[in-house]
Amino acid sequence: MKLPGVMRFSVSTWLIALLMLSGCANSGKHADELAQSAHLKHELVPTDSFVLTSYYRMSRPDLPLNFYIEGDGRAWQSRTSPSADPTPRKAMGLALAAQDPTANVVYLARPCQFTPMQQNPRCSSAYWTGKRYSEDVVAAMNQAVSHFAAAGQAVNLVGYSGGGALAVLIAARRSDVASIRTVAGNLDHAAVNRLHGVSAMPESMNAIDVAQQVAAIAQLHFSGSDDQVVPPGIAKRFVTATNNSCASHIVVPKMSHESDWAQRWPALLAITPTCRAKH
């Protein structure tokens, strides 16, 4: 028996919505399990623009805070269609945080990731596509850093992929950042978008434009030798733009953009960002 056209549309729409909810629930369950394995507690952080999902472990407020920022997540469902929910199926930023054994660890998801949409009335696909690094987003993420960082506490920012861009943009407006680490960081979205032949993002700030502002902060930028999404040349270009001896670039062999960076993270985290003496 054939269903009427309207009925067919309604059933297919319902099935798509159900699958999307199931995917989001599974992603959230995976994130909860990963966080629990690392003794990270869940907290929703209200900001002026968004309610952000975080996981944290704070046992020594007298020691520095390692702050992890998630990547762009599932921004697009196809080359031309934004996804309905940017929650990553595999939260690489959270996986990195879960491998960090230090006393104070905070993971922060990007706007509209993991947090129920009804708690984020401002969420629209613009915030995980063209406005993913906009002033609204950077300001909200910066407020979340302030929510966790105690007065006088040093902050070490770590960002995966697009989270690397946000780590740099946040560092440019703070005075308590002791170091920056990025993993496969999109540190020049204009160059990356040109490389892939996709639309520019004029409503987003670009990390490379503030390279000079963060130049005096010790920083390490890790790239995968096999990364074709954000090739090593992007981080190299950013380091050159800092024109300072505080920024270093390390190419990790046999790693692509979505390789198992968490497995490599304990060894990479042990490399301390430092400012080299000028000769």
N, C-alpha and C positions, 0 to 999 in steps of 0.2 A: 504494500500500500504506500502510495506517495503522500508525503506530508505537504500541506499547502506551503507556498513560498514563504509566507511570514513565519509559519511554525518552524520551517527548516532553519530560517535565519535565527530564530529565538533559541532553538536547541543548540545550534552550533556556537552561538554567542555564549550560552550558558556553559557549554563544555569548555570553551577557551578560558572563561573566567574561572571555572573550577580548577583547570590545570594550572593556571597562574597562581591561584591561592595555594594549591598543593605544593608548587615549586617554592613559593615564598616560605611556606611553613617548613618544608624540608631544609631550606637554607638556614632558617632561624634555628631549627633543631640542631643542625650541624654546628652552627656557631656557638650555641649554648654548650654543646658537648665539648667542643674544642676549648672553650674558655674554662669550663669546669675542670678539665684535665690539667690546666695550668693555674688553678686556684684564682681565677679572675672572676670578680663579681659583676653582675649586670647593673647598669644604671642608665636611665633616660635623662639627658642633660637638656634643660630648656635654654634657649637662646632667644635673641630678639626676632629671629626669622624662622628658625626650625627647632624641633625637638630631635636631638641627636642620640643615637644608640652608642653606648660605650661599655667596655669591660675593663675592670681595673683591679690592681692589687697594690695597696699602699701600706707598707709595714715600717718604713723608716723615713719619715718626713724630713729628717736632717740630711738625707742623702739625695742625690740628683734623681729626677724623674725622667724615665724613658717613655716617650709619647709616640705611638704608632698611628699612622693615618692610612686608611684604606685606599685602594685604587678606584678607578672609575666604575667598576662593577659592570653590570649588564646594561650599558647605556643604549645600545641599539639591538633590535631583533633582526634587522637586515641592514643593508648598506644605506637604505633610504628611510627606514621606519624606526623611530625611537621605541624602546621597550616601554611597557606600561609600569614597570617597577625596576629600578636599577640595582636592587639587592644582588650581590654577586652569588653565583652558585658555589664558588670556592673563594672564601675570604682570605686572600693571600696576606694582607696586612695583619689580620688576626692570627694567622698561622705563624707569622714572624714573631708577633708579640708573645705567643704561647711558648716559643723557644727561648725567650729571654729570662734568665734566672735571677736577675737583679731584684732588689727589694721593692722598687716602685715602678710599676708598669701600667700604662694606660693605653688602651686601644680605642680609637674613635672611628666610627663608620661615617661615611659621607652623608650629606643631607638626603633624606628620603630612602636610605638603605636601612633595612631591618625594621625601622620604626613604622608602626601602623600609619597608613596614609591619613586616616581620620584625625590623627594627632598632629598632622602637618598640613593644614589647609593651604599653605603656600606652595606645596609641592606640585610641580608640573614638569613635563619632560624637558623643558628648557634648562632646568637646574642639573640635569645629567647629560645634556648635550651642549648647546652653545654657551650656556651660562655656568658651566661646571666650575670655573675658576673666577666667577664674578665677585664683585665687592660683597654682595649679600652672603655668599658662601664663605669667603675668606674671613669676614667679620664674625660669622657664626662659629666657625672652627676655632678662631682665635679666642672667642669667649669661652669655649669649652676648655681650651688649654688653661685659661685663667681660673676656671672653675676647679681644676684639680691642683694646680701649682700653688704651693704655699709661698708666702712672702719670703723672698731671698733664696728660694729653692732654684737650683740650676735645672734647666730643661734641655734634654737631648731629643731632638725631633728626628723621627724616622718615617719615611714615606715610600710606599710602593706605587710604581707607575704614576698615575695622575696624582696620587697622594704625595709623591715627591715634589711636584709642582707646588702643592699647597704647603708642604713643609717649608719651602723656600719663601713663599709669599707671606706665611705667618711669621717666620723668623725676621723678615724685613721690618715688621712693625712691633717687635718685642725687644726688650733689653736683657732678658734673663736666659736667652738661648746660648748654651755652652757649645753645642755641636749640631751638625746636620748630617744625616745619612740618607741617601736615596738608593732604592733598588729598582733598576729598570725605569728610572724616573723620566717622566715627560717634562723635561726642563726647558723646552722650546716648542710649544704646541703649534706655533705658526710653521716652523720647519717640518715638524712631523706631519701636519695636515697637507702641506705641499707635497711631501714625499709620497703620501698615499692618494693624492688627488681628490681630497675631500674638502668640504667647505671650511673656510676660515671661521674663527670664533671671535669676532670683534667685541663681544660683550664680556669676554673673559680676559683677565689679566694674564700676562705671560711671565713665567719665572725668570727667563733670561733678561728681562727688562729691569729686574732688581738685583742682578748679579753683583753689581758694585756695592749695593746697600748691605749685602750679607758677606762681602769679601773678607772681612776680618774675623768671621766665625769659622772655627775649625770644621772641616766638612770632608766627607768621603762619598763619592758617587760610584755605585757598582752597576756595571752593565754586563749583559750576557753576550758572549762572542757570537752567538747564533740568533740574537734577538733581531727579528725583522720587523717588529712592531715599533719599537723605539731603539734604533740601532745605536751602537756605542758612540758614533760620531756626535750624537745629540748631547750627551754628557760631556764629551771632550770639548765641544763648542762652548758649553756653559762654563766649564772650568777656565777656559781661555778668557771668557768675558769677565771673570772676576779679577783678572790681572793681579792676582795676589798669591802668596805662597801658603795660604791656609786651605786651599781647595785641591783635592787630589781625585784622580779617576782611576778605577781599577776595573779591568775587563776580566770577567770570570769565564774561563774556558768551558765550552760545551753546555752553556746555559742559554735558553731562549727566554722569551718574555714570560711565559707561563710555566717554566720549569719548576721543579721543587726547590724553590729558594729557601723554604723553611728548613729543609734538611741541611743546607749549607750555612744557615744563618749563625749558629753558635761560633763557627770558625771566623766568619766575616765580622761578627759583632766584636770579636776579640781584638780586631784591628782598631786601634784608637786614632781618631782624627786628630791631627796636630798641625800647628802652624810651623812651617820650616823657616829656619833663619835665612835671611837674604844675604847673598854674598856680593 
